[in-house]
């Protein structure tokens, strides 16, 4: 089930969109302000699309779109009462994928959502990327970014992150990880080296390495990739 984040300060409109999209089979999360929208975006890395109002009581939806786009390619559809050409151009330049002027038909909105999701699925197929919160890993290029900025990892740190993200939802034992980190020359990664690399990886990708949200310890067993980014 695709998870949608609705950032719209008009509560009646927010509730109406939520009701219609839930009925259409989507999972929805609602926010009514800039700060709530950013908090929920960071809290739920599984969000598949964002409906974002331009005019929010505590900030600009355009600025929020730009901030999200700096570290994520999650589809964004802007909702606004401003239907001028200049406003639409600004929205697209900021990184939104579609633009709907109020008032709009809920049925048309659902069709726009489906169209954007189909397009993103087609566009994402060859890129082979993984996004979680502010992190994005490009498996083809073997690169990692955090909020759009490069994260410089050693070869072992990258292999460790790739393994955990590709196995998201699974708990990997220390033995399994050590076995997978056997390099091309047959040099075995010792268990104590694994702890060192886990610590270094956390220092580079976590907001608070002492309370990790990405690389989580399952005590007595091993490690897993966290379901929530913050």
KOLBA-841374 format. One line per 5 residues: number of its first residue (from 1); for each residue x negated, y negated, z of N, C-alpha, C. Coordinates in steps of 0.2 Angstrom, whole numbers, plus 2048, in hexadecimal, padded with zeros to 3 digits. Atoms other than C-alpha are relative to their C-alpha. Layout:
N
NUM) X Y Z X Y Z X Y Z | ... .
END
This chain:
230
1) 7FC 806 800 800 800 800 7FC 7FA 800 | 804 806 800 7F9 7EF 7FB 802 7FB 805 | 7FF 805 7FA 7F7 7E2 809 7FF 7F9 7FD | 800 807 802 7FC 7D0 805 800 7FC 806 | 801 805 7FB 7F7 7C1 80F 804 7FA 7FD .
6) 7FC 806 802 804 7B3 80E 7FF 7FA 804 | 802 806 7FD 7FE 7A2 813 804 7FA 7FE | 7FB 805 802 80D 796 812 803 7FD 807 | 7FE 804 7F9 812 789 820 808 800 800 | 7F8 800 800 825 789 81A 802 807 802 .
11) 7FF 7FA 7FD 82B 796 826 806 804 7FC | 7FB 7FD 804 83B 79A 81C 7FE 803 7FA | 803 7FD 806 832 79C 80C 7FB 806 801 | 805 7FA 7FE 824 7A7 815 804 806 801 | 7FC 7FA 7FE 832 7B2 81C 803 803 7FA .
16) 7FD 7FE 806 83B 7B3 80B 7FB 804 7FC | 805 7FC 804 82B 7B8 802 7FE 807 803 | 801 7FA 7FC 827 7C4 810 805 806 7FF | 7FA 7FB 801 838 7CD 80F 800 803 7F9 | 7FF 7FE 807 838 7CE 7FC 7FA 805 7FE .
21) 806 7FC 802 826 7D5 7FB 800 806 804 | 800 7F9 7FC 828 7E2 809 805 804 7FD | 7FB 7FC 803 838 7E8 800 7FD 802 7F9 | 803 7FE 806 82D 7E9 7F0 7FA 805 801 | 805 7FB 7FF 821 7F5 7F9 7F9 7FD 802 .
26) 807 803 7FE 813 7E9 7FF 800 7FF 807 | 801 802 7F9 80C 7E7 810 7FE 7F9 801 | 801 807 800 80C 7D5 815 7FE 7FD 807 | 803 803 7FA 803 7CA 822 802 7F8 7FF | 7FF 807 801 809 7B8 825 7FC 7FB 804 .
31) 804 806 7FC 800 7A8 82A 804 7FA 7FE | 7FD 806 801 807 797 82B 7FC 7F9 800 | 805 806 800 7F7 78C 82C 7FA 802 7FD | 807 7FE 803 7E6 78B 825 7FC 804 805 | 804 7FD 7FB 7DE 791 835 802 807 801 .
36) 7FD 7F9 7FF 7EA 7A0 837 7FE 804 7FA | 802 7FC 806 7E7 7A5 825 7F9 802 7FF | 807 7FE 800 7D4 7A5 826 7FF 805 806 | 801 7FB 7FA 7D5 7AF 837 803 807 7FD | 7FE 7FA 802 7E0 7BC 82F 7FC 803 7FA .
41) 804 7FE 806 7D6 7BD 81F 7FA 803 803 | 806 7FD 7FD 7C7 7C0 82A 801 807 804 | 7FE 7FA 7FC 7D0 7CD 835 802 806 7FC | 7FE 7FB 804 7D7 7D7 827 7FC 801 7F9 | 804 800 806 7CA 7DC 81A 803 804 7FA .
46) 7FC 7FC 805 7D7 7E7 811 805 7FC 7FC | 7FB 805 804 7E1 7D8 80A 7FE 801 7F9 | 801 7FF 807 7E4 7DB 7F8 802 7FA 7FC | 7FE 806 804 7EB 7CA 7F3 803 7FB 805 | 7FE 806 7FB 7EE 7B9 7FB 805 7FB 7FC .
51) 7FC 806 802 7FD 7AD 7F8 7FE 7FA 804 | 803 806 7FC 7F6 79C 7FD 804 7FA 7FE | 7FD 807 801 800 78C 7FF 7FA 7FB 800 | 805 805 800 7F6 77D 7FA 800 7FB 806 | 7FF 805 7FB 7FD 771 807 801 803 807 .
56) 800 7FD 7F9 7FA 778 819 800 7FB 805 | 800 806 7FB 7FD 76E 829 7F9 7FF 803 | 806 801 7FD 7EB 770 82F 7FA 800 7FB | 806 800 805 7E1 770 81E 803 801 7F9 | 7FE 7FF 807 7E1 772 80C 7FF 807 7FD .
61) 801 7F9 803 7E5 783 803 7FB 800 7FB | 806 800 805 7D9 77E 7F5 7FA 801 804 | 806 7FF 7FD 7CB 77D 802 800 807 803 | 800 7FA 7FD 7D0 78D 80A 7FF 805 7FA | 801 7FC 806 7D1 795 7F8 7F8 800 7FF .
66) 807 800 802 7BF 78F 7F5 7FC 804 805 | 804 7FC 7FB 7B9 796 806 800 807 7FF | 7FF 7F9 801 7C0 7A7 803 7FD 802 7FA | 803 7FE 806 7BA 7A7 7F1 7F9 801 801 | 808 800 7FF 7A8 7A4 7F7 7FE 806 802 .
71) 803 7FA 7FD 7A7 7B5 7FF 805 806 7FE | 7FC 7FB 801 7B5 7BF 7F7 803 7FF 7F9 | 7FC 800 806 7BE 7C3 7E6 807 802 801 | 7F9 7FE 7FF 7CF 7C7 7EE 804 7FB 7FC | 7FC 804 804 7DC 7C1 7E2 804 7FB 804 .
76) 7FD 806 7FD 7E4 7B0 7E7 805 7FD 7FC | 7FA 803 804 7F5 7A9 7E1 801 7FA 804 | 7FE 807 7FC 7F7 796 7E6 807 7FF 7FF | 7F9 803 800 808 790 7EB 801 7F9 801 | 800 807 7FF 80C 77E 7E9 806 7FC 7FE .
81) 7FA 804 803 819 770 7E7 7FD 7FC 7FB | 803 804 805 80C 767 7DC 7FF 804 7FA | 801 7FC 806 80E 76D 7CA 7FD 7FC 7FB | 803 804 805 804 760 7C1 7FA 804 7FD | 805 7FC 803 7F7 766 7B5 7F9 7FF 804 .
86) 807 801 7FD 7E8 75E 7BF 800 804 806 | 800 7FC 7FA 7EE 767 7CF 7FF 808 7FE | 801 7F9 802 7EF 778 7C6 7F9 801 7FE | 807 7FF 802 7DE 775 7BE 7FB 801 806 | 804 7FF 7FA 7D6 772 7CF 801 806 804 .
91) 7FF 7F9 7FD 7DE 782 7D6 7FC 805 7FC | 803 7FB 804 7D7 78C 7C8 7F8 7FF 801 | 807 801 7FF 7C6 784 7CA 7FD 802 806 | 802 7FE 7F9 7C6 788 7DC 7FF 807 800 | 801 7F9 800 7C8 79A 7D8 806 804 800 .
96) 7FA 7FC 7FF 7DA 79F 7D9 801 803 7F9 | 7FE 7FC 805 7E1 7AC 7CD 806 7FE 7FC | 7FA 802 803 7F2 7A5 7CA 803 7FA 804 | 7FE 806 7FD 7FC 796 7CE 808 7FF 7FF | 7F9 801 801 80F 794 7D2 802 7FA 804 .
101) 7FD 806 7FD 818 784 7D5 807 801 803 | 7F9 7FF 7FC 827 783 7E1 805 7FB 7FD | 7FD 7F9 7FE 835 787 7E0 7FF 805 7FA | 801 7FB 804 832 797 7D8 804 806 801 | 7FC 7FA 7FF 83B 7A8 7D5 7FC 805 803 .
106) 804 7FA 7FC 836 7B6 7E1 7FF 805 7FB | 801 7FB 805 838 7C2 7D2 7FA 7FE 7FC | 806 802 804 82C 7B8 7C8 7F9 800 804 | 806 800 7FB 820 7B7 7D7 7FE 807 800 | 801 7F9 800 821 7CA 7D8 7FC 802 7F9 .
111) 803 7FE 807 81D 7CC 7C5 7F9 7FD 800 | 807 804 800 80E 7BF 7C7 7FB 804 805 | 804 7FC 7FB 807 7CA 7D6 7FE 806 7FC | 802 7F9 803 808 7DA 7CC 7FB 7FF 7FA | 804 801 806 800 7D2 7BD 7F9 7FE 802 .
116) 807 801 7FD 7F1 7CB 7C8 7FD 806 802 | 803 7FA 7FE 7EF 7DB 7D0 7FE 805 7FB | 802 7FB 805 7EE 7E5 7C0 7FA 7FD 7FD | 806 803 803 7E2 7D8 7B9 7FA 801 804 | 805 7FF 7FB 7D7 7D9 7C8 7FD 807 800 .
121) 802 7F9 800 7D7 7EC 7C8 7FC 802 7FA | 803 7FF 806 7D2 7EC 7B6 7F9 7FD 800 | 807 804 7FF 7C4 7DF 7B9 7FB 803 804 | 804 7FD 7FB 7BE 7E8 7C8 7FD 807 7FF | 802 7F9 801 7BC 7F9 7C1 7F9 801 7FE .
126) 807 7FF 802 7AB 7F7 7B9 7FB 7FD 805 | 804 804 7FC 7A4 7EC 7C6 7FD 804 806 | 802 7FC 7FB 7A3 7F9 7D4 7FE 7FC 806 | 801 804 7FA 7A4 7ED 7E3 804 802 806 | 7FD 7FF 7FA 7A9 7EF 7F5 800 7FA 804 .
131) 7FF 807 7FC 7B0 7E0 7FF 803 802 807 | 7FD 7FF 7F9 7B3 7E0 812 7FE 7F9 804 | 801 807 7FD 7B6 7CF 81A 7FC 7FC 7FC | 805 805 803 7A8 7C3 816 7FB 804 7FC | 806 7FC 803 79D 7D1 80F 803 803 7F9 .
136) 7FF 7FD 806 79C 7D7 7FD 7FA 804 7FE | 806 7FC 802 791 7E5 7F7 801 802 7F8 | 800 7FE 807 78E 7E8 7E4 7FC 806 7FF | 804 7F9 800 789 7FA 7E2 7FC 800 7FA | 804 7FF 806 783 7F8 7D0 7FA 7FC 801 .
141) 805 804 800 778 7E9 7D4 7FC 801 806 | 803 7FE 7FA 774 7F0 7E5 7FE 7F9 804 | 800 806 7FD 777 7DF 7ED 805 7FF 805 | 7FB 801 7FA 780 7D9 7FD 800 7F8 801 | 7FF 808 7FE 787 7C7 800 805 800 806 .
146) 7FC 801 7FB 78F 7C0 80F 802 7F9 7FF | 7FD 807 802 79B 7B1 80C 7FD 7FD 7FA | 803 802 806 793 7B0 7FB 7F9 7FF 800 | 807 801 800 781 7AF 801 7FD 807 800 | 804 7F9 800 774 7BD 7FE 7FE 802 807 .
151) 803 7FD 7FA 770 7C9 80C 7FB 804 7FE | 806 7FD 802 75F 7CF 80A 7FF 807 805 | 801 7F9 7FD 75E 7E2 80F 7FA 804 7FE | 805 7FC 802 750 7EE 80F 803 806 7FC | 7FD 7FA 804 752 7FE 804 804 804 805 .
156) 7FC 7FC 7FB 757 808 813 806 7FD 803 | 7FA 804 7FE 763 7FB 81A 805 800 7FB | 7FB 800 805 76B 7FA 809 804 807 800 | 7FD 7F9 801 76D 80D 808 805 802 806 | 7FC 7FF 7FB 774 80D 819 807 7FD 800 .
161) 7FA 804 800 781 800 816 804 803 7FA | 7FC 7FD 806 786 808 805 803 807 802 | 7FD 7FA 7FD 788 819 80E 806 7FF 804 | 7FB 801 7FC 793 812 81B 806 7FD 7FD | 7FA 803 804 79E 807 80F 803 805 7FC .
166) 7FD 7FB 804 7A0 815 803 804 806 804 | 7FC 7FB 7FC 7A6 820 811 804 7FD 805 | 7FC 804 7FC 7B1 813 819 806 804 802 | 7FB 7FC 7FE 7BE 81B 824 7FE 807 803 | 802 7FA 7FE 7B3 82A 828 7FA 7FE 806 .
171) 805 801 7FB 7A8 82C 838 7FA 805 7FD | 806 7FD 803 796 831 832 7FC 802 806 | 805 7FE 7FA 78B 83B 83F 7F9 7FD 7FE | 807 802 801 779 835 841 7FD 805 7FC | 803 7FB 804 774 846 83A 802 7FF 7F8 .
176) 7FE 801 807 77E 842 82A 7FD 7FA 7FD | 803 806 803 777 831 828 7F9 801 7FF | 808 7FE 801 765 837 82A 7FF 804 7FA | 801 7FC 806 768 844 81D 801 7FD 7FA | 7FF 804 806 76F 838 811 7FB 7FB 7FE .
181) 805 805 801 761 82C 813 7F9 803 7FF | 806 7FD 802 754 838 80D 7FE 7FD 7F9 | 801 803 807 74B 82F 7FF 7FD 804 7FB | 802 7FC 806 744 834 7EE 7FA 804 801 | 807 7FD 7FF 733 839 7F5 801 805 806 .
186) 7FF 7FB 7FA 73B 844 803 7FD 7FD 807 | 802 803 7F9 736 838 811 806 800 804 | 7FA 800 7FC 742 83C 81F 800 7FA 805 | 7FE 805 7FC 74A 82E 829 801 803 807 | 7FF 7FD 7F9 747 832 83C 806 7FD 803 .
191) 7FA 802 7FD 756 830 847 7FE 7F9 804 | 801 806 7FD 74D 822 851 800 7FA 7FB | 800 805 806 74A 819 840 807 7FE 7FE | 7F9 801 802 75D 81A 83D 803 7FB 805 | 7FE 805 7FB 760 810 84D 7FE 7F9 7FF .
196) 803 806 802 754 803 848 803 7FD 7FA | 7FD 803 806 75C 801 837 807 7FE 801 | 7FA 802 7FE 76D 800 83E 800 7FA 803 | 800 807 7FC 768 7F2 84A 7FE 7FB 7FB | 802 805 804 75F 7E9 83C 806 7FE 7FB .
201) 7FB 801 805 76E 7EB 830 805 7FB 803 | 7FB 804 7FC 77A 7E4 83E 7FE 7F9 800 | 802 807 7FF 76F 7D5 840 801 7FC 7FA | 800 803 806 770 7D1 82E 808 7FF 7FD | 7F9 800 803 783 7D4 82B 805 7FE 805 .
206) 7FB 801 7FB 78C 7D2 83B 800 7F9 803 | 800 806 7FD 792 7C2 843 7FD 800 807 | 802 7FF 7F9 78E 7C8 854 7FD 808 800 | 802 7FA 800 782 7D7 853 801 804 806 | 7FF 7FC 7FA 785 7DC 865 807 802 801 .
211) 7F9 7FD 801 797 7DE 861 802 801 7F9 | 7FF 7FF 807 797 7E5 850 807 802 7FE | 7F9 7FF 803 7A7 7E5 845 7FF 804 7FA | 801 7FD 806 7A0 7EC 835 7FD 807 802 | 803 7FA 7FE 794 7FA 83B 801 802 807 .
216) 7FE 7FE 7F9 79C 802 84A 7FE 807 802 | 802 7FA 7FD 796 80F 855 805 804 803 | 7FB 7FC 7FD 7A0 81E 859 7FC 804 805 | 805 7FE 7FB 798 823 869 800 808 801 | 801 7F9 800 791 835 86A 801 803 7F9 .
221) 7FF 7FC 806 794 838 858 7FC 7FC 7FA | 804 803 805 78D 82B 84C 803 7F9 7FE | 7FE 807 802 793 81B 842 806 800 7FB | 7FB 801 805 7A1 815 837 801 7F9 7FE | 7FF 807 802 7A5 806 82D 807 7FD 803 .
226) 7FB 802 7FD 7B1 7FB 836 806 7FE 7FC | 7FA 802 804 7C3 7F8 830 802 7F9 800 | 7FF 807 800 7C3 7E6 835 7FA 7FC 800 | 807 804 801 7B6 7D9 831 7FF 7FC 806 | 802 804 7FB 7B8 7CE 840 804 802 806 .
END
